[in-house]
């Protein structure tokens, strides 16, 4: 059996040695704090839930403290109540200070952990992430492996290296993380190993139909209303292959939309035939705009996001900017057009 696995599915190097060190560190402690990036998605939240269920199954205490609220739509992944503590809870600083290890999942960048960055002790902070490293990385070690389809894949490797029995809750949460970040195994980051891991997780008790129902089949009415409003503001430049949607705060507030409701919204713009890049502009406050970028081809939207203080993947990135909505639309749209043209000439 290959080193670092409990089931024969080898963990790639150098990922194996780095993850082994993290496994040894968290297993040796009494309490671990887990966190992820602002506005956690299913990969970040699913990875947290998977690690939490595993650690508590082996007697290690766990608390999840995120820079923004844990997504309501993903709370079904948590194996018990009381696992999540809000960052503004008076108990949060003490819990972070008392933890033997702080594990940052699905990001490595200081600006992506928000207010938590000031509370993280670099000496005991470790990263497990599948994004390319940014200019300012939290902690002093860990795994940053963009070859992984999702952080959920790295979490799968961690628990496999540990060799402990898999809690069903961990298997479900890791599966959700992988399904989400691969677009249900449709995106180019999906590999043979992704499918092999999914097979192993199914064997551990994951019901794919139940996961589908939870993630995709049932949505609150406000999400459909948000889609209607976003599509009403959809614009398309067929010559350059650029599509964008704009959601003013007034519209979002009138619907009662939450951050969860925006999940997958940009895919409607990306699906337009001939689209190279899709952008979603969401006004979050007066003078503040959240930007999501998606690429369907070789255009590197991560380069665009980094121009505005953001980051992510080559084909999926984002940023939050201190710009009025109209200014954000103009500046980001111009930057995307330049990137599209640069890609055409290369």
HELIX and SHEET records of a PDB file:
HELIX    1   1 UNK A   15  UNK A   27  1                                  13    
HELIX    2   2 UNK A   42  UNK A   57  1                                  16    
HELIX    3   3 UNK A   72  UNK A   77  5                                   6    
HELIX    4   4 UNK A   92  UNK A   98  1                                   7    
HELIX    5   5 UNK A  110  UNK A  112  5                                   3    
HELIX    6   6 UNK A  114  UNK A  119  5                                   6    
HELIX    7   7 UNK A  122  UNK A  124  5                                   3    
HELIX    8   8 UNK A  151  UNK A  162  1                                  12    
HELIX    9   9 UNK A  168  UNK A  181  1                                  14    
HELIX   10  10 UNK A  192  UNK A  203  1                                  12    
HELIX   11  11 UNK A  208  UNK A  212  1                                   5    
HELIX   12  12 UNK A  213  UNK A  217  3                                   5    
HELIX   13  13 UNK A  221  UNK A  232  1                                  12    
HELIX   14  14 UNK A  249  UNK A  255  1                                   7    
HELIX   15  15 UNK A  259  UNK A  262  5                                   4    
HELIX   16  16 UNK A  267  UNK A  270  1                                   4    
HELIX   17  17 UNK A  301  UNK A  307  1                                   7    
HELIX   18  18 UNK A  325  UNK A  345  1                                  21    
SHEET    1   A 5 UNK A  61  UNK A  64  0                                        
SHEET    2   A 5 UNK A  31  UNK A  35  1                                        
SHEET    3   A 5 UNK A 101  UNK A 105  1                                        
SHEET    4   A 5 UNK A 125  UNK A 129  1                                        
SHEET    5   A 5 UNK A 141  UNK A 144  1                                        
SHEET    1   B 6 UNK A 235  UNK A 237  0                                        
SHEET    2   B 6 UNK A 242  UNK A 247 -1                                        
SHEET    3   B 6 UNK A 277  UNK A 285  1                                        
SHEET    4   B 6 UNK A 288  UNK A 295 -1                                        
SHEET    5   B 6 UNK A 316  UNK A 321 -1                                        
SHEET    6   B 6 UNK A 311  UNK A 312 -1                                        
END                                                                             
